[in-house]
């Protein structure tokens, strides 16, 4: 099998390595990650059959996560942090 070298910066290498499963080669990781992508449109309607209470809980959780993100951002932007 033909092979080709690819140069990655350290961050990219660490990200790729973090996706590697036991016994899996880097080529196998790249193939698995590259071919398992679904178009965003394929998720349209995925929640249509969820109970309304579940949808409300998801929305509440998303709102709280946004609030926590904003609070963390504000803390990190304070001088001296």
Rosetta constraint file for C-alpha pairs under 8 A:
AtomPair CA 8 CA 12 HARMONIC 5.77 0.50
AtomPair CA 8 CA 13 HARMONIC 5.76 0.50
AtomPair CA 9 CA 13 HARMONIC 6.22 0.50
AtomPair CA 10 CA 14 HARMONIC 6.08 0.50
AtomPair CA 11 CA 15 HARMONIC 6.20 0.50
AtomPair CA 12 CA 16 HARMONIC 6.17 0.50
AtomPair CA 13 CA 17 HARMONIC 6.00 0.50
AtomPair CA 14 CA 18 HARMONIC 6.06 0.50
AtomPair CA 15 CA 19 HARMONIC 6.69 0.50
AtomPair CA 16 CA 20 HARMONIC 6.70 0.50
AtomPair CA 16 CA 26 HARMONIC 7.72 0.50
AtomPair CA 16 CA 29 HARMONIC 7.53 0.50
AtomPair CA 16 CA 30 HARMONIC 7.89 0.50
AtomPair CA 17 CA 26 HARMONIC 7.64 0.50
AtomPair CA 19 CA 29 HARMONIC 6.91 0.50
AtomPair CA 20 CA 24 HARMONIC 6.18 0.50
AtomPair CA 20 CA 25 HARMONIC 7.39 0.50
AtomPair CA 20 CA 26 HARMONIC 6.94 0.50
AtomPair CA 20 CA 29 HARMONIC 5.87 0.50
AtomPair CA 21 CA 29 HARMONIC 7.83 0.50
AtomPair CA 24 CA 28 HARMONIC 6.09 0.50
AtomPair CA 24 CA 29 HARMONIC 6.75 0.50
AtomPair CA 25 CA 29 HARMONIC 6.38 0.50
AtomPair CA 26 CA 30 HARMONIC 6.24 0.50
AtomPair CA 27 CA 31 HARMONIC 6.23 0.50
AtomPair CA 28 CA 32 HARMONIC 6.04 0.50
AtomPair CA 29 CA 33 HARMONIC 6.10 0.50
AtomPair CA 30 CA 34 HARMONIC 5.88 0.50
AtomPair CA 31 CA 35 HARMONIC 6.04 0.50
AtomPair CA 32 CA 36 HARMONIC 6.20 0.50
AtomPair CA 33 CA 37 HARMONIC 7.26 0.50
AtomPair CA 38 CA 42 HARMONIC 6.67 0.50
AtomPair CA 39 CA 43 HARMONIC 7.81 0.50
AtomPair CA 40 CA 44 HARMONIC 7.58 0.50
AtomPair CA 47 CA 55 HARMONIC 7.93 0.50
AtomPair CA 50 CA 54 HARMONIC 6.41 0.50
AtomPair CA 50 CA 55 HARMONIC 6.66 0.50
AtomPair CA 51 CA 55 HARMONIC 6.55 0.50
AtomPair CA 52 CA 56 HARMONIC 6.18 0.50
AtomPair CA 53 CA 57 HARMONIC 6.22 0.50
AtomPair CA 54 CA 58 HARMONIC 6.19 0.50
AtomPair CA 55 CA 59 HARMONIC 6.18 0.50
AtomPair CA 56 CA 60 HARMONIC 6.11 0.50
AtomPair CA 57 CA 61 HARMONIC 6.09 0.50
AtomPair CA 58 CA 62 HARMONIC 6.14 0.50
AtomPair CA 59 CA 63 HARMONIC 6.16 0.50
AtomPair CA 60 CA 64 HARMONIC 6.23 0.50
AtomPair CA 61 CA 65 HARMONIC 6.18 0.50
AtomPair CA 62 CA 66 HARMONIC 6.25 0.50
AtomPair CA 63 CA 67 HARMONIC 6.33 0.50
AtomPair CA 64 CA 68 HARMONIC 6.19 0.50
AtomPair CA 65 CA 69 HARMONIC 6.10 0.50
AtomPair CA 66 CA 70 HARMONIC 6.22 0.50
AtomPair CA 67 CA 71 HARMONIC 6.21 0.50
AtomPair CA 68 CA 72 HARMONIC 6.11 0.50
AtomPair CA 69 CA 73 HARMONIC 6.08 0.50
AtomPair CA 70 CA 74 HARMONIC 6.16 0.50
AtomPair CA 71 CA 75 HARMONIC 6.26 0.50
AtomPair CA 72 CA 76 HARMONIC 6.15 0.50
AtomPair CA 73 CA 77 HARMONIC 6.13 0.50
AtomPair CA 74 CA 78 HARMONIC 6.45 0.50
AtomPair CA 75 CA 81 HARMONIC 7.62 0.50
AtomPair CA 76 CA 81 HARMONIC 5.99 0.50
AtomPair CA 77 CA 81 HARMONIC 7.15 0.50
